Amino acid sequence: MNSITYSVITGTGNYIPTKNVRNEDFLINEFYDEAGKKLEKANQEIIDKFFEITTISERRYVTENLVTSDIACYAAIDAIKSAGIDKEELDYIIVAHNFGDVKIDNKQMDAVPCISARVKYKLEIKNPDTVTYDILFGCPGWLQAAIQADYLIKSGDAKKVLVIGAEILSRVSDPHDRDSMLYADGAGAAIFEAKQSEKPVGILAHKTRSDTLLHSRMLYMGNSYKSAIRTEDDSFLKMNGRKLYQYAIEKVPQTIKECLEKSNIQISEISKALIHQANGKMDDAILKRLFSFYDIADIPKNIMPMTISWLGNSSVATIPTLLDLILKNQLEPHRINRGDILVFASVGAGMNINVMVYKMQ
């Protein structure tokens, strides 16, 4: 049997910010609706309903001295150490983000040079053949960057690729919008390496879809809901949460099913489903609908590890951070073992969905 080149994960890392922001910290906020009208409900009632819908009780924010490229670098250092490789051996560094180095005192996007180039600089990598580029793909950005790493490896253009997802959403969220309680900061990273194998291992298949024509405005940048602070320059992340929820539970399970079929993997073979952490109840609904396609009512216990209750939604950082925590035995009772089949899935601005089926070596 001839060996084939596969892309395998050899190291992972993360950076979880130190500032812990609890739901009760939002009691002092003034919340408004899209029309600029102050909400009549008490903040405690708003927060309680938010927790019921999302399962989020706290989230992490970066300290004022840090920007996205800093935390991306910290996660990268962790992943490089985990993989036990020389950083000079990296063929590519791909960084997924959506807002660049947004500073505490300047909300304007800063991404020239690109964040990956800044990471390479901060890592002090001298090798000119270590190519850097960024990807802006909404919350599914890290997973799409991993898919691109797979293409680079299988084409023979790369042997080692560092893929990072880093975001600071706390600086682009509107404090007068209830949805601001969803967002968090963080970074996660993984090293993908080429491996020759006669048996399938690593990335087995992936699937991406973009429903841009109909759904591109479900996540967008807009003015603060509090009209008194609106200026021509202010711009905050906005979301049509109800429509996004319906889109996700309809389209994500179908995309996962298509990717499983593409990889010739049965749903009974899945050990873990690592799904983007945007809303706890939404992820539960996605998993339930996926298993319903196979007429399975009893979903295996502990198949979907979750971090959203204490880390919130850190966009592109959620999946690599989740993976790193499990691999380093920091998310009890979850374990990932040799030979396990993992399903990665994400959904976000675009609207974009992507799925990857992976077998642990």
Secondary structure per residue as TSV (DSSP state, phi and psi in degrees):
chain	resnum	aa	ss	phi	psi
A	1	M	-	360.0	132.5
A	2	N	-	-79.1	144.2
A	3	S	-	-81.6	152.8
A	4	I	E	-125.1	150.3
A	5	T	E	-81.9	125.0
A	6	Y	E	-120.6	158.3
A	7	S	E	-101.7	118.5
A	8	V	E	-120.4	148.6
A	9	I	E	-86.1	122.0
A	10	T	E	-110.5	-9.6
A	11	G	E	-164.5	149.7
A	12	T	E	-138.3	160.3
A	13	G	E	-158.3	166.2
A	14	N	E	-152.0	164.8
A	15	Y	E	-133.2	113.8
A	16	I	-	-101.9	116.9
A	17	P	-	-56.3	157.0
A	18	T	S	-87.8	-19.1
A	19	K	E	-85.2	115.4
A	20	N	E	-96.7	118.1
A	21	V	E	-110.8	114.7
A	22	R	E	-91.5	162.8
A	23	N	G	-57.7	-38.6
A	24	E	G	-65.5	-16.9
A	25	D	G	-68.9	-14.7
A	26	F	G	-90.3	1.8
A	27	L	G	-62.5	-25.1
A	28	I	G	-87.1	-8.2
A	29	N	-	-73.2	151.9
A	30	E	-	-102.5	117.5
A	31	F	-	-101.9	138.2
A	32	Y	B	-127.1	160.7
A	33	D	-	-92.5	-179.0
A	34	E	T	-62.6	-26.8
A	35	A	T	-82.6	-1.9
A	36	G	S	87.6	13.1
A	37	K	-	-93.8	132.4
A	38	K	B	-66.7	134.8
A	39	L	-	-68.1	137.0
A	40	E	-	-80.4	-26.2
A	41	K	S	-66.9	147.6
A	42	A	-	-66.3	149.2
A	43	N	H	-58.9	-35.4
A	44	Q	H	-63.0	-39.9
A	45	E	H	-66.0	-40.5
A	46	I	H	-62.5	-44.3
A	47	I	H	-68.0	-40.8
A	48	D	H	-62.8	-40.8
A	49	K	H	-67.5	-39.4
A	50	F	H	-59.4	-45.9
A	51	F	H	-63.7	-39.9
A	52	E	H	-61.2	-39.4
A	53	I	H	-78.9	-39.9
A	54	T	H	-105.3	-21.8
A	55	T	-	70.7	9.6
A	56	I	-	-84.9	126.8
A	57	S	-	-114.8	-20.5
A	58	E	E	-158.1	166.7
A	59	R	E	-152.1	169.4
A	60	R	E	-114.3	136.0
A	61	Y	E	-118.4	149.1
A	62	V	-	-75.4	160.3
A	63	T	-	-77.9	163.0
A	64	E	T	-62.6	-23.5
A	65	N	T	-81.6	-8.0
A	66	L	-	-103.8	149.9
A	67	V	-	-126.7	175.5
A	68	T	H	-58.3	-42.9
A	69	S	H	-64.7	-29.0
A	70	D	H	-64.6	-51.8
A	71	I	H	-72.1	-28.3
A	72	A	H	-63.2	-40.3
A	73	C	H	-64.7	-42.2
A	74	Y	H	-61.5	-43.3
A	75	A	H	-66.0	-37.1
A	76	A	H	-64.1	-44.6
A	77	I	H	-58.6	-42.6
A	78	D	H	-62.1	-43.9
A	79	A	H	-68.7	-41.5
A	80	I	H	-62.5	-42.5
A	81	K	H	-64.1	-41.9
A	82	S	H	-62.2	-38.9
A	83	A	H	-78.4	-19.6
A	84	G	T	67.8	35.9
A	85	I	-	-111.2	164.9
A	86	D	-	-84.6	126.6
A	87	K	G	-58.5	-25.9
A	88	E	G	-70.9	-13.0
A	89	E	G	-83.5	-8.6
A	90	L	-	-66.3	130.6
A	91	D	S	-86.7	-34.4
A	92	Y	E	-142.2	148.7
A	93	I	E	-124.2	117.1
A	94	I	E	-115.4	124.5
A	95	V	E	-115.1	123.9
A	96	A	E	-95.2	129.5
A	97	H	-	-158.9	-178.5
A	98	N	S	-136.2	-12.9
A	99	F	S	-132.2	1.7
A	100	G	B	67.2	-157.6
A	101	D	S	-86.0	76.1
A	102	V	-	-73.2	122.7
A	103	K	B	-92.0	160.2
A	104	I	T	-63.8	-30.4
A	105	D	T	-108.7	7.9
A	106	N	B	-151.4	106.7
A	107	K	-	-78.8	-5.7
A	108	Q	S	-66.6	138.6
A	109	M	-	-64.0	131.7
A	110	D	B	-124.5	103.2
A	111	A	-	-139.6	31.4
A	112	V	S	-128.7	112.3
A	113	P	S	-68.4	169.5
A	114	C	-	-62.9	159.7
A	115	I	H	-61.9	-37.3
A	116	S	H	-64.3	-36.7
A	117	A	H	-65.3	-38.4
A	118	R	H	-66.5	-37.1
A	119	V	H	-64.6	-45.1
A	120	K	H	-58.9	-41.1
A	121	Y	H	-63.0	-45.4
A	122	K	H	-70.7	-26.3
A	123	L	H	-79.8	-10.1
A	124	E	T	60.3	41.8
A	125	I	-	-81.2	124.1
A	126	K	-	-90.8	-23.2
A	127	N	-	-62.0	115.6
A	128	P	T	-70.6	-14.7
A	129	D	T	-86.2	-0.2
A	130	T	-	-83.4	101.8
A	131	V	E	-88.7	139.1
A	132	T	E	-121.4	139.0
A	133	Y	E	-158.2	160.6
A	134	D	E	-106.6	161.5
A	135	I	E	-135.0	129.3
A	136	L	-	-111.3	109.4
A	137	F	-	-144.7	25.5
A	138	G	S	70.8	-161.2
A	139	C	T	-59.9	-30.5
A	140	P	T	-75.8	11.6
A	141	G	H	-58.6	-45.2
A	142	W	H	-63.5	-42.5
A	143	L	H	-66.0	-37.5
A	144	Q	H	-68.0	-35.2
A	145	A	H	-65.6	-36.6
A	146	A	H	-64.7	-38.7
A	147	I	H	-63.9	-40.8
A	148	Q	H	-66.2	-37.2
A	149	A	H	-60.2	-39.2
A	150	D	H	-62.4	-43.4
A	151	Y	H	-60.7	-43.7
A	152	L	H	-63.4	-42.2
A	153	I	H	-68.7	-45.6
A	154	K	H	-71.5	-21.2
A	155	S	T	-79.4	-13.1
A	156	G	T	89.3	3.5
A	157	D	S	-82.1	-15.8
A	158	A	-	-147.1	149.3
A	159	K	S	-113.7	-28.1
A	160	K	E	-138.3	124.4
A	161	V	E	-130.0	129.3
A	162	L	E	-95.9	121.0
A	163	V	E	-116.4	122.3
A	164	I	E	-122.9	141.6
A	165	G	E	-121.0	121.5
A	166	A	E	-142.4	139.3
A	167	E	E	-156.0	143.9
A	168	I	E	-122.6	87.5
A	169	L	G	-80.1	-19.0
A	170	S	G	-62.2	-21.9
A	171	R	G	-95.1	-4.3
A	172	V	T	-120.7	11.0
A	173	S	S	-100.7	142.8
A	174	D	-	-82.7	115.6
A	175	P	T	-63.8	-12.8
A	176	H	T	-100.6	10.1
A	177	D	S	-113.9	127.9
A	178	R	G	-55.4	-31.0
A	179	D	G	-65.1	-16.1
A	180	S	G	-61.1	-23.0
A	181	M	G	-70.6	-16.0
A	182	L	G	-71.8	-34.0
A	183	Y	B	-89.1	148.8
A	184	A	-	-146.0	176.4
A	185	D	E	-117.5	156.8
A	186	G	E	164.7	174.3
A	187	A	E	-149.1	143.9
A	188	G	E	-141.0	152.8
A	189	A	E	-148.6	158.1
A	190	A	E	-149.5	147.0
A	191	I	E	-98.9	123.4
A	192	F	E	-105.6	130.0
A	193	E	E	-126.5	153.4
A	194	A	E	-76.0	137.5
A	195	K	E	-139.1	128.8
A	196	Q	E	-86.5	127.4
A	197	S	E	-150.5	142.9
A	198	E	S	-81.9	-21.3
A	199	K	S	-110.4	145.2
A	200	P	-	-57.2	134.0
A	201	V	-	-155.7	159.1
A	202	G	E	70.7	-139.7
A	203	I	E	-71.8	117.7
A	204	L	E	-94.0	-35.4
A	205	A	E	-167.9	160.0
A	206	H	E	-148.7	159.9
A	207	K	E	-147.5	131.8
A	208	T	E	-130.1	142.8
A	209	R	E	-138.4	150.4
A	210	S	E	-131.2	116.7
A	211	D	-	-103.2	60.4
A	212	T	H	-72.7	-41.0
A	213	L	H	-57.5	-43.3
A	214	L	H	-94.2	-25.6
A	215	H	H	-127.6	18.7
A	216	S	T	-68.9	-17.1
A	217	R	T	-100.6	16.0
A	218	M	S	-78.2	-23.0
A	219	L	E	-132.0	128.8
A	220	Y	E	-158.5	172.4
A	221	M	E	-101.7	135.2
A	222	G	E	-154.1	178.4
A	223	N	-	-72.2	160.7
A	224	S	-	-60.5	148.0
A	225	Y	S	-72.6	-18.0
A	226	K	S	-89.8	107.3
A	227	S	G	-61.1	-27.5
A	228	A	G	-66.0	-22.1
A	229	I	G	-108.4	6.7
A	230	R	-	-71.2	135.7
A	231	T	-	-134.3	171.5
A	232	E	S	-66.2	-24.1
A	233	D	S	-95.7	-16.5
A	234	D	-	-74.8	140.5
A	235	S	-	-153.7	123.8
A	236	F	E	-127.8	156.0
A	237	L	E	-68.9	126.5
A	238	K	E	-124.5	153.3
A	239	M	E	-146.8	140.0
A	240	N	-	-94.3	85.7
A	241	G	H	-60.8	-40.7
A	242	R	H	-65.1	-46.4
A	243	K	H	-68.7	-36.6
A	244	L	H	-63.7	-41.4
A	245	Y	H	-59.2	-47.3
A	246	Q	H	-65.3	-41.5
A	247	Y	H	-59.8	-46.1
A	248	A	H	-64.2	-46.1
A	249	I	H	-73.4	-17.9
A	250	E	H	-85.9	-44.4
A	251	K	H	-94.9	-34.2
A	252	V	H	-64.4	-48.3
A	253	P	H	-58.3	-39.3
A	254	Q	H	-63.9	-40.5
A	255	T	H	-67.7	-38.2
A	256	I	H	-62.0	-44.6
A	257	K	H	-59.3	-43.6
A	258	E	H	-63.9	-38.0
A	259	C	H	-70.9	-37.9
A	260	L	H	-61.4	-42.8
A	261	E	H	-64.3	-38.6
A	262	K	H	-63.9	-32.9
A	263	S	H	-92.6	-2.7
A	264	N	T	60.6	35.3
A	265	I	-	-108.9	133.3
A	266	Q	-	-84.0	149.6
A	267	I	G	-61.7	-28.1
A	268	S	G	-68.1	-15.1
A	269	E	G	-87.7	-10.2
A	270	I	E	-70.9	127.3
A	271	S	E	-90.9	-41.9
A	272	K	E	-142.9	143.6
A	273	A	E	-113.7	109.4
A	274	L	E	-98.9	99.0
A	275	I	E	-108.1	142.0
A	276	H	-	-49.0	133.0
A	277	Q	-	-91.4	84.3
A	278	A	S	-108.3	-30.8
A	279	N	-	-165.6	118.8
A	280	G	H	-58.9	-44.4
A	281	K	H	-67.7	-34.5
A	282	M	H	-65.7	-42.6
A	283	D	H	-63.7	-38.4
A	284	D	H	-60.3	-42.7
A	285	A	H	-67.4	-38.1
A	286	I	H	-61.7	-46.7
A	287	L	H	-65.3	-42.2
A	288	K	H	-61.6	-43.0
A	289	R	H	-67.3	-38.9
A	290	L	H	-58.3	-49.3
A	291	F	H	-70.3	-24.9
A	292	S	H	-66.3	-27.6
A	293	F	T	-59.9	-25.9
A	294	Y	T	-106.8	13.5
A	295	D	T	58.0	38.3
A	296	I	-	-109.6	116.2
A	297	A	-	-91.5	-33.2
A	298	D	S	-94.5	100.0
A	299	I	-	-75.9	133.7
A	300	P	-	-54.0	138.2
A	301	K	T	-67.1	141.3
A	302	N	T	64.2	20.5
A	303	I	-	-77.3	-24.1
A	304	M	S	-119.9	91.8
A	305	P	-	-66.3	144.2
A	306	M	-	-130.1	143.1
A	307	T	-	-126.5	-4.4
A	308	I	H	-62.1	-29.5
A	309	S	H	-61.0	-30.2
A	310	W	H	-120.9	-10.8
A	311	L	H	-112.9	-11.1
A	312	G	-	66.0	-162.5
A	313	N	B	-101.8	103.7
A	314	S	-	-101.3	26.4
A	315	S	G	56.8	-121.6
A	316	V	G	-64.1	-13.7
A	317	A	G	-88.5	-13.4
A	318	T	H	-65.6	-48.0
A	319	I	H	-69.7	-48.7
A	320	P	H	-64.5	-32.6
A	321	T	H	-66.5	-44.4
A	322	L	H	-58.4	-47.0
A	323	L	H	-61.0	-45.5
A	324	D	H	-62.9	-42.8
A	325	L	H	-61.1	-41.0
A	326	I	H	-69.4	-46.5
A	327	L	H	-61.9	-27.7
A	328	K	T	-99.9	17.6
A	329	N	T	56.5	40.5
A	330	Q	-	-113.5	15.2
A	331	L	S	-138.9	72.4
A	332	E	T	-61.5	145.6
A	333	P	T	-94.1	18.4
A	334	H	-	-76.3	140.2
A	335	R	-	-138.9	148.5
A	336	I	-	-121.9	126.6
A	337	N	-	-117.8	165.6
A	338	R	T	-56.4	132.4
A	339	G	T	88.0	-7.6
A	340	D	-	-65.7	144.8
A	341	I	E	-100.0	123.6
A	342	L	E	-111.8	143.8
A	343	V	E	-115.9	122.4
A	344	F	E	-103.1	137.4
A	345	A	E	-149.0	142.0
A	346	S	E	-146.2	155.7
A	347	V	E	-144.3	142.6
A	348	G	E	179.4	-166.1
A	349	A	T	-47.0	134.3
A	350	G	T	153.5	-58.6
A	351	M	T	-80.2	138.1
A	352	N	E	-119.9	145.1
A	353	I	E	-133.2	138.4
A	354	N	E	-142.8	154.3
A	355	V	E	-140.0	143.6
A	356	M	E	-138.0	134.1
A	357	V	E	-105.2	131.1
A	358	Y	E	-137.1	137.7
A	359	K	E	-113.8	124.3
A	360	M	-	-67.0	138.5
A	361	Q	-	-87.3	360.0
